Amino acid sequence: ESGLDSTFWFPIFKDELGVTSLQALANVGEESFDTLQQFVRKPWERKALCKLLNMDDQETSLKSQRGKRREKFKKRQEESFEMLQQLKDLQKEGKERHCEAVQEIESGIREALQISPDTWISSDKSLESMINTLEKNLTQLDGILQSRRDITDHQVLRTASGGLAMQGILLSKDINDQIETRDSLLKPPEDIQLMGPSLSKMERIEEFSSQSQEDSHRQSMDKLGYSATASFKGGFWGVSVEVGGGCSKANESESTSEQHQKSLYKSTVKYSFVPIASTYFNDSQLLLSDDALRRLKKVETLLTSKPNPSIVQEECQMFFKTFGSHATKGPLHFGGIYWLKSVSRAFEKSALETVKQLQREVVNMKASVSYGSAFGASAEANRSQIEASFSGRYSKELVSGTTLEITATGGPHEVSNLPQWKSCMAACNSTWSVIDRGTATVPVWEIIQMNHQNDFNNPTYLALNLQNTWQQMIKLATEALHVDRPRQEIEDAAELMLEIKMWSVKGKETTECSECLDILVNIKLDLVKTSMNLQAWADLYLSKQPLQGYLRLVMEANHDSSESTQHIQLLMKQLVKPSDVYLVKELKSIVDWLYYSKRAKRVVALECTDIKTLITIIVNFLHEMELAKAKSNTLYEETSEQQNVKIHATATIAKAVNYLLKGFREIK
């Protein structure tokens, strides 16, 4: 009835949720949506799933919520204009602000506009002055709604932050490479749909001891977003730098004179992170822009003409500098960030702790922005407020040397009052900015292999050249393809190749096949631990014909969609990754079968009936995570893999626990 293809979805419901009948399907609810949506191939299937699970379609719900906010905003505006007219009538009667009737209407307007008493129009202003301020602000807010109409999800993706979501990034050890503006690497997917946010609203406070630290943090937040900026501290994306927290190493070559001045500069930044909508790119949606394709075809033409290698390398480098080396998959978040920054200069080093305390109090002031002011228009008012609030508690020099600056990423620039800024932004999707690009990345050479095979004569050769150039550019090249290996490693590998020839005879037996693949997985894990990279695995094992032949036999014997085949695929994916084809081209058919064929889908765990099975499932995922981490620590081209493993692990372990609990209940 929902229109979903039963031959495709029934196995997924069975494998992921344990549903084997229509009666059981009736008990599947909204809580299972996150498990199932990873298998959605087309936007309409997401809507059909929502219908099947008796839940509101997220996209429809998001648009509906925005429409309701817009109507609510308009209604508050109309009510405020009506009350403003009442104030004008009272003014004509000679009433002033101390009049009870005026105060009652004034309170009604303030509540309708969601303005706190702390930021309301000063009580020393006359009724006439208040009316003028209100009329100006209400007219301005009305103009925001009139001039900024709703746009489509596709337009949001294309225009938010100047099309930032479509821009590539150049992954390297230098943060400046990652935050530099690039041309569009991707084209906006036509079938994109925005959902509700997966990140929550939050407030954060960061402290900085130099202007360069502060600038790096703000640029990173503007270009990459919260998730990537926070991840830098842990070395994510291959970046061993920090961009916040007062201990940034982004510019280790700062001059001695600047370091000497650090005690004379201190800033505290408080920001409110307000996500409204989000989306995530599937691999099939990662399509290169026309400009990027044209440049890559130029590179391929050079490759076929066999020029000096340095010419090809230079052209590849120019491509990376223009378009970046990686695309971000998300999750992409749209909305805004509200910034309050307190800065102190020219203070004695001995006063540093006092300055920190003062700045934290300044950014936490309730009345930080007065009603009716626009961004950048309230600097003098903020200075006066700081002096009025802190002069009695801090020295005159520190107070006078401390400023407060208020800015925003996204939202209407005409309104700087936080509640109004949020309301306007929620009602107008054309004011949204990209505030988070997630942490999942895909290198351009993989995008070529996945989605542009038909656009190039030799996509694998082009991909390999791009990858090699990128490694050389960022000075993260892995070990050379032919290196001296420890004698014991070579002997162990040679001995296994002889044994594998025996496996080929019995490789089609599922149980024996699993045991053999388990042996290979453990060998790979041990090798990765000792060598600290995956190059040895490619050199000693994947490049050898006996192993390739065995893996090919396993592939040929497992082309159905049975549970045992899915288990075999899980093991195979631990042995062979998409990027391995760049090192061992003979693996292409296996990589295509595992990752890019129509039959390829995520492998699921078997039904869990005891604690031992649950532990086995968890251990398998720990192994998969270890391999993903080892991969990330060398080539960095599969940084999305760790996130994908976590998502799949969460869904599968949850399903396994459900099976286990169900069994316990039946026993009870």
C-alpha positions as CSV (number, residue, x, y, z in Angstrom):
1,E,0.0,0.0,0.0
2,S,2.9,2.4,0.7
3,G,4.4,1.7,-2.8
4,L,7.7,0.4,-1.4
5,D,9.4,-2.4,-3.4
6,S,8.7,-5.6,-1.3
7,T,11.6,-7.5,-2.8
8,F,14.0,-4.8,-1.7
9,W,12.5,-3.8,1.6
10,F,11.3,-7.1,3.1
11,P,14.9,-8.5,3.5
12,I,15.8,-5.2,5.2
13,F,12.9,-5.3,7.6
14,K,13.8,-8.9,8.4
15,D,17.6,-8.3,8.8
16,E,17.4,-5.0,10.6
17,L,14.2,-5.3,12.7
18,G,13.5,-9.1,12.8
19,V,10.1,-8.5,11.0
20,T,9.1,-11.6,9.1
21,S,5.3,-11.1,8.6
22,L,2.7,-8.4,7.9
23,Q,1.4,-8.9,11.4
24,A,4.8,-8.1,12.9
25,L,5.1,-5.1,10.5
26,A,2.1,-3.6,12.2
27,N,4.1,-3.3,15.4
28,V,7.0,-1.4,13.9
29,G,6.9,2.3,15.0
30,E,8.6,5.6,14.6
31,E,11.6,4.5,16.8
32,S,12.7,2.3,13.9
33,F,12.9,5.1,11.3
34,D,16.6,5.9,12.0
35,T,17.5,2.3,11.4
36,L,15.7,2.1,8.1
37,Q,16.4,5.5,6.5
38,Q,20.0,4.5,5.7
39,F,18.7,2.2,3.0
40,V,16.5,4.9,1.4
41,R,17.3,5.2,-2.3
42,K,14.9,8.0,-3.4
43,P,13.2,10.9,-1.6
44,W,9.7,9.4,-2.2
45,E,10.8,6.2,-0.3
46,R,11.5,8.3,2.8
47,K,7.9,9.6,2.6
48,A,6.6,6.1,2.1
49,L,8.5,4.8,5.1
50,C,7.0,7.6,7.2
51,K,3.6,6.6,6.1
52,L,4.2,3.0,6.8
53,L,5.5,3.8,10.3
54,N,2.5,6.1,11.0
55,M,4.7,9.1,11.5
56,D,4.8,12.6,10.0
57,D,7.1,13.0,7.0
58,Q,10.1,15.0,8.3
59,E,10.3,17.2,5.3
60,T,6.6,18.0,5.3
61,S,6.8,18.5,9.1
62,L,9.7,20.9,8.7
63,K,7.9,23.0,6.1
64,S,4.8,22.9,8.2
65,Q,6.6,24.1,11.3
66,R,8.2,26.9,9.3
67,G,4.9,27.9,7.9
68,K,3.3,28.0,11.4
69,R,6.3,30.1,12.7
70,R,5.8,32.5,9.9
71,E,2.1,32.9,10.5
72,K,2.7,33.2,14.3
73,F,5.3,35.9,13.6
74,K,2.8,37.8,11.3
75,K,0.1,37.5,14.0
76,R,2.4,39.0,16.7
77,Q,3.3,41.8,14.3
78,E,-0.3,42.6,13.6
79,E,-1.1,42.6,17.4
80,S,1.8,44.8,18.0
81,F,0.7,47.3,15.4
82,E,-2.8,47.4,16.9
83,M,-1.3,48.1,20.4
84,L,1.0,50.7,18.9
85,Q,-2.0,52.6,17.6
86,Q,-3.5,52.5,21.0
87,L,-0.4,54.1,22.4
88,K,-0.6,56.8,19.8
89,D,-4.2,57.5,20.9
90,L,-3.1,57.7,24.5
91,Q,-0.3,60.1,23.6
92,K,-2.8,62.4,21.9
93,E,-4.7,62.4,25.1
94,G,-1.6,63.7,26.9
95,K,-0.7,60.5,28.6
96,E,2.9,59.6,29.5
97,R,4.8,56.3,30.2
98,H,4.0,56.3,33.9
99,C,0.3,56.1,33.1
100,E,-1.1,52.7,34.1
101,A,-2.9,52.3,30.7
102,V,0.3,53.0,28.8
103,Q,2.3,50.6,30.9
104,E,-0.3,47.8,30.3
105,I,-0.2,48.3,26.6
106,E,3.6,48.6,26.6
107,S,3.8,45.3,28.5
108,G,1.5,43.6,25.9
109,I,3.8,44.8,23.0
110,R,6.9,43.6,24.8
111,E,5.3,40.1,25.3
112,A,4.1,39.9,21.8
113,L,7.6,40.7,20.5
114,Q,9.2,38.3,23.0
115,I,11.5,41.0,24.4
116,S,12.8,40.5,27.9
117,P,12.4,43.5,30.4
118,D,16.2,43.8,30.6
119,T,16.6,44.7,26.9
120,W,13.4,46.8,26.6
121,I,13.4,50.5,25.8
122,S,14.9,52.5,28.7
123,S,12.4,53.9,31.1
124,D,13.9,57.3,30.9
125,K,12.7,57.6,27.3
126,S,9.6,59.6,26.7
127,L,6.4,58.0,25.3
128,E,6.9,59.8,22.0
129,S,10.5,58.4,21.8
130,M,9.3,54.9,22.6
131,I,6.5,55.1,20.0
132,N,9.0,56.2,17.3
133,T,11.4,53.4,18.2
134,L,8.5,50.8,18.2
135,E,7.2,52.0,14.9
136,K,10.6,52.0,13.2
137,N,11.3,48.5,14.5
138,L,7.9,47.0,13.7
139,T,8.1,48.4,10.2
140,Q,11.5,47.0,9.8
141,L,10.4,43.5,10.9
142,D,7.4,43.6,8.6
143,G,9.8,44.5,5.8
144,I,11.9,41.4,6.6
145,L,8.9,39.1,6.0
146,Q,7.9,40.9,2.9
147,S,11.3,41.0,1.3
148,R,12.4,37.5,2.3
149,R,10.1,34.9,1.0
150,D,10.4,31.2,1.4
151,I,12.8,29.4,-1.0
152,T,13.0,25.8,-2.0
153,D,15.4,23.3,-0.3
154,H,17.4,23.2,-3.5
155,Q,17.8,27.0,-3.4
156,V,18.8,26.9,0.3
157,L,21.6,24.4,-0.5
158,R,22.7,26.5,-3.4
159,T,22.6,30.0,-1.8
160,A,23.2,29.5,2.0
161,S,26.6,31.0,2.9
162,G,27.3,31.6,-0.8
163,G,26.9,27.9,-1.7
164,L,29.3,26.8,1.0
165,A,27.8,23.3,1.2
166,M,28.9,22.7,-2.4
167,Q,32.5,23.9,-1.9
168,G,35.3,21.4,-1.5
169,I,38.0,21.6,1.2
170,L,41.7,20.9,1.0
171,L,42.6,18.5,3.8
172,S,46.0,19.1,5.1
173,K,47.9,19.8,8.4
174,D,47.6,23.5,7.8
175,I,44.2,24.9,9.0
176,N,44.5,27.7,6.6
177,D,44.2,25.3,3.7
178,Q,40.9,24.0,5.2
179,I,39.2,27.3,5.8
180,E,40.2,28.9,2.5
181,T,37.3,29.6,0.1
182,R,37.1,27.2,-2.8
183,D,35.1,27.0,-6.0
184,S,32.1,24.6,-6.0
185,L,33.3,21.1,-6.1
186,L,29.8,19.6,-6.2
187,K,26.5,20.4,-7.9
188,P,23.4,20.6,-5.7
189,P,21.4,17.4,-5.8
190,E,18.1,17.9,-7.5
191,D,16.3,15.5,-5.1
192,I,17.7,17.1,-1.9
193,Q,15.3,17.4,1.1
194,L,15.9,19.2,4.3
195,M,14.9,17.5,7.6
196,G,14.9,18.7,11.2
197,P,18.3,19.2,12.9
198,S,20.2,16.3,14.4
199,L,22.3,18.7,16.5
200,S,20.8,20.5,19.4
201,K,20.8,24.2,20.2
202,M,23.8,25.0,22.4
203,E,25.8,27.8,24.0
204,R,29.6,27.7,24.2
205,I,32.3,30.1,25.6
206,E,35.8,30.2,24.2
207,E,38.8,32.2,25.4
208,F,41.7,33.4,23.3
209,S,45.0,34.9,24.1
210,S,45.8,36.3,20.6
211,Q,44.0,37.8,17.7
212,S,45.3,35.0,15.4
213,Q,43.7,32.3,17.6
214,E,40.4,34.1,17.7
215,D,40.4,34.7,13.9
216,S,41.3,31.0,13.2
217,H,38.4,29.9,15.4
218,R,35.9,32.2,13.8
219,Q,37.0,31.4,10.3
220,S,36.9,27.6,11.1
221,M,33.4,28.0,12.5
222,D,32.3,30.0,9.4
223,K,33.8,27.7,6.8
224,L,33.6,24.3,8.5
225,G,31.2,24.6,11.4
226,Y,31.0,23.5,15.0
227,S,31.6,19.7,14.6
228,A,34.9,20.0,12.5
229,T,36.2,22.9,14.7
230,A,35.6,20.9,17.8
231,S,37.1,17.8,16.2
232,F,40.4,19.5,15.4
233,K,41.5,19.2,19.0
234,G,41.5,15.5,18.6
235,G,43.4,15.5,15.4
236,F,40.3,14.8,13.2
237,W,40.7,15.1,9.4
238,G,44.4,14.6,10.0
239,V,44.8,18.0,11.6
240,S,46.9,18.1,14.7
241,V,46.1,21.7,15.6
242,E,43.7,23.5,17.9
243,V,41.7,26.4,16.9
244,G,40.2,27.5,20.2
245,G,40.3,27.2,24.0
246,G,43.1,29.7,24.4
247,C,45.8,27.3,23.4
248,S,45.7,27.3,19.6
249,K,48.6,26.0,17.7
250,A,47.3,27.0,14.3
251,N,50.1,29.5,13.9
252,E,53.1,28.1,15.6
253,S,55.4,30.4,13.7
254,E,54.0,33.6,15.3
255,S,56.7,36.1,15.8
256,T,58.4,36.7,19.1
257,S,57.0,40.2,19.3
258,E,53.5,38.9,19.0
259,Q,54.1,36.3,21.7
260,H,55.4,39.1,23.9
261,Q,52.2,41.0,23.4
262,K,49.9,38.0,24.3
263,S,49.6,39.2,27.8
264,L,48.2,42.5,26.4
265,Y,45.3,40.8,24.5
266,K,42.5,38.7,25.8
267,S,39.1,37.9,24.4
268,T,36.1,35.8,25.5
269,V,33.6,34.7,22.9
270,K,30.2,33.4,23.7
271,Y,28.1,32.0,20.9
272,S,24.6,30.5,20.6
273,F,24.4,27.7,18.0
274,V,20.9,27.6,16.5
275,P,20.3,24.8,14.0
276,I,17.0,24.7,12.2
277,A,17.3,22.2,9.4
278,S,19.8,19.5,8.2
279,T,20.5,17.1,5.4
280,Y,23.1,14.4,4.5
281,F,24.5,13.6,1.1
282,N,24.2,9.9,0.0
283,D,27.1,8.7,-2.1
284,S,24.9,8.8,-5.2
285,Q,24.2,12.5,-4.7
286,L,27.9,13.4,-4.7
287,L,28.2,14.7,-8.3
288,L,31.0,17.0,-9.4
289,S,30.2,20.4,-10.7
290,D,30.6,21.2,-14.4
291,D,33.6,23.4,-13.7
292,A,35.3,20.7,-11.7
293,L,34.6,18.1,-14.4
294,R,36.0,20.4,-17.1
295,R,39.2,20.9,-15.1
296,L,39.6,17.1,-14.4
297,K,39.1,16.3,-18.1
298,K,42.0,18.7,-18.8
299,V,44.1,16.7,-16.3
300,E,43.1,13.5,-18.1
301,T,44.0,14.9,-21.5
302,L,47.5,15.7,-20.1
303,L,47.8,12.2,-18.7
304,T,47.0,10.6,-22.1
305,S,49.6,12.8,-23.9
306,K,52.3,11.6,-21.5
307,P,54.0,14.9,-20.8
308,N,56.6,15.6,-18.1
309,P,55.2,14.2,-14.8
310,S,55.8,17.6,-13.2
311,I,53.3,19.2,-15.6
312,V,50.5,16.8,-14.6
313,Q,51.4,17.2,-10.9
314,E,51.1,21.0,-11.3
315,E,47.7,20.7,-13.0
316,C,46.5,18.4,-10.2
317,Q,47.8,20.9,-7.6
318,M,45.9,23.7,-9.3
319,F,42.7,21.7,-9.2
320,F,43.1,21.1,-5.5
321,K,43.8,24.7,-4.8
322,T,40.8,25.8,-6.8
323,F,38.2,23.1,-5.8
324,G,39.7,21.3,-2.8
325,S,40.6,17.7,-2.4
326,H,37.5,16.4,-0.5
327,A,33.7,17.0,-0.4
328,T,31.8,17.1,2.9
329,K,28.8,14.7,3.1
330,G,27.4,16.2,6.3
331,P,25.3,16.1,8.3
332,L,24.9,19.6,7.0
333,H,23.1,22.0,9.3
334,F,21.4,25.3,8.4
335,G,20.5,28.1,10.8
336,G,22.5,30.7,12.5
337,I,25.1,31.5,15.2
338,Y,24.8,34.5,17.5
339,W,28.1,35.8,18.7
340,L,29.0,38.0,21.7
341,K,32.7,38.9,22.0
342,S,34.4,40.8,24.8
343,V,37.9,42.1,24.2
344,S,40.5,43.6,26.5
345,R,43.7,45.2,25.5
346,A,46.7,46.9,27.1
347,F,46.4,45.4,30.5
348,E,49.1,44.1,32.9
349,K,49.9,40.4,32.8
350,S,49.2,40.2,36.5
351,A,45.6,41.2,35.9
352,L,44.9,38.4,33.5
353,E,42.7,36.4,35.8
354,T,40.7,39.5,36.7
355,V,40.3,40.3,33.0
356,K,39.0,36.7,32.3
357,Q,36.4,37.1,35.1
358,L,35.3,40.5,33.8
359,Q,34.9,39.3,30.3
360,R,32.8,36.3,31.3
361,E,30.5,38.5,33.2
362,V,30.3,40.9,30.2
363,V,29.3,38.2,27.7
364,N,26.7,36.9,30.2
365,M,25.1,40.3,30.8
366,K,21.3,39.9,30.5
367,A,20.8,43.3,28.9
368,S,23.5,42.7,26.2
369,V,21.5,44.2,23.4
370,S,18.9,46.9,23.7
371,Y,15.6,46.6,21.8
372,G,15.5,48.0,18.3
373,S,19.2,48.1,17.6
374,A,20.9,46.5,14.6
375,F,24.2,44.6,14.5
376,G,27.1,47.0,14.8
377,A,24.9,49.9,15.8
378,S,25.0,49.4,19.6
379,A,28.8,49.7,20.3
380,E,28.5,52.9,22.3
381,A,25.4,51.7,24.2
382,N,27.3,48.5,25.1
383,R,30.3,50.5,26.3
384,S,28.0,52.6,28.5
385,Q,26.3,49.5,29.8
386,I,29.7,47.9,30.7
387,E,30.7,51.0,32.6
388,A,27.4,51.2,34.4
389,S,27.4,47.5,35.4
390,F,31.1,47.0,36.4
391,S,32.7,50.3,37.4
392,G,32.1,49.7,41.1
393,R,33.6,46.2,41.1
394,Y,36.6,46.5,38.7
395,S,39.3,49.1,38.2
396,K,38.4,52.0,35.8
397,E,41.3,51.0,33.5
398,L,40.1,47.5,33.0
399,V,36.5,48.5,32.5
400,S,37.3,51.2,30.0
401,G,39.6,48.9,28.1
402,T,36.9,46.2,27.8
403,T,34.5,46.2,24.8
404,L,31.5,44.1,23.7
405,E,30.8,43.3,20.1
406,I,27.7,41.5,18.8
407,T,27.5,39.8,15.4
408,A,25.7,36.9,13.8
409,T,26.2,34.2,11.2
410,G,22.9,33.9,9.4
411,G,19.5,35.3,10.4
412,P,18.4,38.9,9.6
413,H,21.2,41.4,9.9
414,E,18.6,44.2,10.7
415,V,17.8,42.8,14.2
416,S,20.4,42.2,16.9
417,N,18.1,41.3,19.8
418,L,18.5,37.5,20.2
419,P,14.8,36.4,20.7
420,Q,13.7,38.5,17.7
421,W,16.7,37.4,15.6
422,K,15.8,33.7,16.3
423,S,12.1,34.3,15.5
424,C,12.8,36.1,12.2
425,M,15.4,33.4,11.2
426,A,13.0,30.5,12.0
427,A,10.3,32.1,9.8
428,C,12.6,33.0,6.8
429,N,14.7,30.1,5.4
430,S,16.3,32.6,2.9
431,T,18.3,34.0,5.9
432,W,19.8,30.6,6.9
433,S,23.5,30.0,6.8
434,V,25.5,26.8,6.7
435,I,26.5,26.5,10.4
436,D,27.9,22.9,10.3
437,R,29.2,20.8,7.5
438,G,29.6,17.6,9.6
439,T,32.8,15.5,9.8
440,A,32.2,13.0,7.0
441,T,34.4,13.6,4.0
442,V,34.8,11.9,0.6
443,P,37.9,12.5,-1.6
444,V,37.4,13.6,-5.2
445,W,39.2,10.5,-6.5
446,E,36.5,8.3,-4.8
447,I,33.7,10.5,-6.2
448,I,35.2,9.9,-9.7
449,Q,35.2,6.1,-9.1
450,M,31.7,6.1,-7.7
451,N,29.7,8.4,-9.9
452,H,31.8,9.6,-12.9
453,Q,33.1,6.4,-14.5
454,N,31.5,7.3,-17.8
455,D,32.9,10.8,-17.8
456,F,36.5,9.7,-18.2
457,N,38.4,7.3,-20.4
458,N,40.4,5.9,-17.6
459,P,38.9,7.1,-14.3
460,T,41.0,4.7,-12.1
461,Y,44.3,6.1,-13.6
462,L,43.1,9.7,-13.1
463,A,42.0,8.9,-9.5
464,L,45.4,7.4,-8.7
465,N,47.2,10.5,-10.0
466,L,45.0,12.8,-8.0
467,Q,45.5,10.8,-4.8
468,N,49.3,10.7,-5.3
469,T,49.5,14.4,-5.9
470,W,47.4,15.2,-2.8
471,Q,49.6,13.0,-0.6
472,Q,52.7,14.9,-1.9
473,M,51.1,18.3,-1.5
474,I,50.2,17.9,2.1
475,K,53.4,15.9,2.9
476,L,51.4,13.0,4.2
477,A,52.5,10.4,1.6
478,T,52.4,6.9,2.8
479,E,55.3,4.6,2.5
480,A,56.5,3.9,-1.0
481,L,54.9,1.0,-2.8
482,H,58.1,-1.0,-2.7
483,V,59.8,-0.9,0.6
484,D,62.0,-3.2,2.6
485,R,59.7,-5.3,4.8
486,P,60.9,-7.3,7.9
487,R,62.0,-10.8,6.8
488,Q,59.5,-12.5,9.1
489,E,56.6,-10.6,7.6
490,I,57.6,-11.6,4.1
491,E,58.0,-15.3,5.1
492,D,54.6,-15.3,7.0
493,A,52.9,-13.9,3.9
494,A,54.5,-16.3,1.5
495,E,53.5,-19.2,3.8
496,L,49.9,-18.0,3.9
497,M,49.8,-17.8,0.1
498,L,50.6,-21.5,-0.1
499,E,47.8,-22.2,2.4
500,I,45.3,-20.1,0.5
501,K,45.7,-22.3,-2.6
502,M,44.2,-25.1,-0.5
503,W,41.4,-22.8,0.6
504,S,40.4,-22.3,-3.0
505,V,39.3,-26.0,-3.2
506,K,36.8,-25.7,-0.3
507,G,36.1,-21.9,-0.5
508,K,32.4,-22.3,-1.4
509,E,31.4,-23.9,1.9
510,T,29.9,-21.0,3.9
511,T,31.2,-22.1,7.3
512,E,34.7,-22.9,6.1
513,C,34.7,-19.7,4.0
514,S,33.8,-17.6,7.1
515,E,36.6,-19.2,9.1
516,C,39.1,-18.5,6.4
517,L,38.0,-14.9,6.1
518,D,38.2,-14.5,9.9
519,I,41.9,-15.7,9.7
520,L,42.6,-13.0,7.1
521,V,40.8,-10.3,9.2
522,N,43.0,-11.2,12.2
523,I,46.1,-11.1,10.1
524,K,45.3,-7.7,8.8
525,L,44.5,-6.4,12.3
526,D,47.9,-7.6,13.6
527,L,49.7,-6.2,10.6
528,V,48.1,-2.8,11.0
529,K,49.0,-2.7,14.7
530,T,52.7,-3.5,14.0
531,S,53.2,-1.4,10.9
532,M,50.8,1.5,11.8
533,N,49.5,1.7,8.2
534,L,47.7,-0.3,5.6
535,Q,50.4,-0.3,3.0
536,A,51.9,-3.5,4.3
537,W,48.6,-5.2,3.9
538,A,48.4,-4.2,0.2
539,D,52.1,-5.0,-0.5
540,L,52.2,-8.4,1.2
541,Y,48.7,-9.8,0.7
542,L,46.3,-7.9,-1.5
543,S,48.8,-7.7,-4.4
544,K,49.3,-11.5,-4.4
545,Q,47.5,-13.6,-7.0
546,P,46.5,-16.5,-4.6
547,L,44.6,-14.1,-2.3
548,Q,43.0,-12.2,-5.2
549,G,41.9,-15.5,-6.7
550,Y,40.4,-16.7,-3.4
551,L,38.5,-13.5,-2.9
552,R,37.2,-13.6,-6.4
553,L,35.9,-17.2,-5.8
554,V,34.2,-16.1,-2.6
555,M,32.5,-13.2,-4.6
556,E,31.3,-15.6,-7.3
557,A,29.9,-18.0,-4.7
558,N,27.9,-15.3,-2.9
559,H,25.6,-13.4,-5.2
560,D,22.3,-14.0,-3.5
561,S,20.8,-11.9,-0.6
562,S,20.9,-14.6,2.0
563,E,21.9,-14.0,5.6
564,S,25.1,-16.0,5.2
565,T,26.1,-14.0,2.1
566,Q,25.6,-10.8,4.1
567,H,27.9,-12.1,6.8
568,I,30.5,-13.0,4.2
569,Q,30.2,-9.5,2.8
570,L,30.8,-8.0,6.2
571,L,34.1,-9.9,6.5
572,M,35.1,-9.1,3.0
573,K,34.6,-5.3,3.6
574,Q,37.0,-5.5,6.5
575,L,39.6,-6.9,4.1
576,V,39.1,-4.8,1.0
577,K,38.3,-1.0,1.0
578,P,37.3,1.2,-2.0
579,S,40.7,2.9,-2.0
580,D,42.6,-0.4,-2.2
581,V,41.8,-0.4,-6.0
582,Y,44.3,2.5,-6.4
583,L,47.0,0.3,-5.0
584,V,45.9,-3.0,-6.5
585,K,43.9,-2.5,-9.7
586,E,43.0,-6.2,-9.9
587,L,40.6,-5.7,-7.0
588,K,38.3,-3.5,-9.0
589,S,35.6,-6.2,-9.6
590,I,35.6,-7.1,-5.9
591,V,35.4,-3.5,-4.8
592,D,32.5,-2.9,-7.3
593,W,30.7,-5.9,-5.9
594,L,31.1,-4.9,-2.3
595,Y,30.5,-1.2,-2.5
596,Y,29.0,0.0,-5.8
597,S,26.8,-2.8,-7.2
598,K,23.0,-2.7,-6.9
599,R,23.1,-5.8,-4.7
600,A,25.7,-4.2,-2.4
601,K,24.1,-3.2,0.9
602,R,25.2,-2.9,4.5
603,V,25.8,-6.3,6.1
604,V,23.7,-7.0,9.2
605,A,24.3,-9.1,12.3
606,L,22.6,-12.5,12.8
607,E,19.8,-12.9,15.4
608,C,21.2,-12.6,18.9
609,T,20.0,-15.3,21.2
610,D,22.7,-15.3,24.0
611,I,25.2,-13.0,25.6
612,K,28.1,-14.7,23.8
613,T,26.6,-13.8,20.4
614,L,26.1,-10.2,21.5
615,I,29.7,-10.0,22.6
616,T,30.8,-11.4,19.2
617,I,28.8,-8.7,17.4
618,I,30.3,-5.9,19.5
619,V,33.8,-7.3,19.0
620,N,33.3,-7.4,15.3
621,F,32.4,-3.8,15.3
622,L,35.4,-2.9,17.5
623,H,37.6,-4.6,14.8
624,E,35.8,-2.7,12.1
625,M,36.3,0.6,14.0
626,E,40.0,-0.2,14.5
627,L,40.5,-0.7,10.8
628,A,38.6,2.5,10.0
629,K,40.7,4.4,12.5
630,A,44.0,2.9,11.1
631,K,42.9,4.0,7.7
632,S,42.1,7.5,8.8
633,N,45.4,7.9,10.5
634,T,47.3,7.4,7.2
635,L,45.5,8.4,4.1
636,Y,42.5,10.4,5.5
637,E,40.4,9.8,2.4
638,E,37.9,7.7,4.3
639,T,37.1,9.9,7.3
640,S,33.4,9.2,6.7
641,E,34.0,5.5,7.3
642,Q,34.3,5.8,11.1
643,Q,31.0,7.7,11.3
644,N,29.3,5.1,9.0
645,V,30.6,2.2,11.2
646,K,29.3,4.0,14.3
647,I,25.8,4.5,12.7
648,H,25.6,0.8,11.6
649,A,27.0,-0.4,14.9
650,T,24.4,1.5,16.9
651,A,21.5,0.2,14.8
652,T,22.8,-3.4,14.7
653,I,23.7,-3.7,18.4
654,A,20.3,-2.1,19.3
655,K,18.6,-4.8,17.2
656,A,20.7,-7.5,18.8
657,V,19.8,-6.3,22.3
658,N,16.2,-6.3,21.3
659,Y,16.4,-9.9,20.2
660,L,18.2,-10.9,23.4
661,L,15.6,-9.1,25.6
662,K,12.8,-10.7,23.6
663,G,14.3,-14.1,24.3
664,F,14.7,-13.4,28.0
665,R,11.0,-12.3,28.2
666,E,9.9,-15.5,26.5
667,I,11.9,-17.6,29.0
668,K,10.5,-15.6,31.9
